[in-house]
Amino acid sequence: MGKVLIIGAGGVGRVVAFKCAQHPEVFEEIMLASRTKSKCDQIAEAIGGNRIKTARVDADNVPELVALIKDFQPDLVLHVALPYQDLTIMDACLETGVNYMDTANYEPKDVAKFEYKWQWAYHDRFKEAGIMALLGCGFDPGVTSIFTKHAVKHHFDEIHMLDIVDCNGGDHGKAFATNFNPEINIREVTQKGKYWKDGQWVETEPHEIGKMLTYPGIGPKKSYLIYHEELESLVKNFPSLKQARFWMTFGDEYLTHLRVIQNIGMAGIQPVKFKGMDIVPLEFLKAVLPDPGDLGENYTGETSIGCRIRGVKGGQEKTYYVWNNCKHEDAYAETGTQGVSYTTGVPAMIGARMIMTGQWKGQGVFNVEEFNPDPFMERLQLDGLPWHEKTGIDLEL
Ligand code: NDP
């Protein structure tokens, strides 16, 4: 049905390329472009069959992006490089009149603050150009927002409390590693916590609030309240929510390493002088940490991510839990990457499918919960991320 240009050849880009290649009826032609072309070539070779074209592109550079888009003429640009490139790629899409999607919202490189405001500001320009931008279509954000929309559509008259629960019950055998880009991951988890309560945001110290939560197939795990980007769009799009929170599991070992990294200044994002050169400590740390894309080989265990929701149906209070579990070993066997890249890349491919097949269409900038969740939920079952649901249970929250 068309052509897709994937930008970013990291762990997520690899999964997206593998999954798009499985569906030639939708993705007739696929190009994978990234800063380092050899990484694209490795992925293309692993997929085989000349399915993937490759190119080099610096996604911080709008003219370079425009030239590539004009040359390949895709129907959609699927951005899975880093959040710093969201706006340059959106600019290039506007200039060329091509649809856009991503999995993480924009944050400026010199301020660790991710917000939708920069990308929502493109709405009128995308609308005038007659194209769409789909924001945050990974797992979280992405599937978690689609799960919430599914609950609103099929299980509740009104939702009041939302708790997104994200557990990685896996073991990669390393003393310390992050499951996706270390720079983005450490910026995210070291910032203050924040949740929505009665019409306003409540801020907490990092990891101040923790609780044991039980995850299906995994068991009890200490989970910490952190801020996560989908909360911003969910409270806007579901105004009946009185409370919305996000919980993520962290092991003691991980938190100890994180504390040390912060205490010795290695999480800093301002440049420091070293032997006459400007070095950003967190960027240097990324260079010495394991590459998340290489964690897959000995990764055991599984992830479990879902939404626990409380609301009313037919005048009665109701509880509801919808979740997916993904085994790192299965993800690795299929795509050569671990479960966190897999759970991000599969929904990105499905989101692209929704746009390419016209099942989701619009003009402007959208979050995933603004569309019909049904065809997406159906594809999750078919494309490797089956979900389960339960009603009338103890949510522990
Ligand atoms: P990686 O660091 O593994 O990969 C990023 C890729 O982008 C690398 O190949 C890198 O190139 C490339 N890249 C970086 N800068 C540029 C640039 N200026 N121009 C072109 N290419 C560039 O990250 P992940 O694959 O783990 O994550 C990808 C994205 O997915 C991130 O935005 C992350 O936040 C998001 N994500 C979303 C999740 C969700 O559930 N919604 C969960 C996990 C991740 P090079 O190899 O040369 O460095």
Boltz pocket constraint, residues with backbone or C-beta under 6 A from the ligand:
constraints:
  - pocket:
      binder: B
      contacts: [[A, 7], [A, 8], [A, 9], [A, 10], [A, 11], [A, 12], [A, 13], [A, 33], [A, 34], [A, 35], [A, 36], [A, 39], [A, 57], [A, 58], [A, 59], [A, 60], [A, 79], [A, 80], [A, 81], [A, 82], [A, 83], [A, 85], [A, 103], [A, 104], [A, 136], [A, 137], [A, 138], [A, 139], [A, 140], [A, 141], [A, 142], [A, 179], [A, 180], [A, 181], [A, 182], [A, 184], [A, 292], [A, 293], [A, 340], [A, 341], [A, 343], [A, 344]]
      max_distance: 6.0
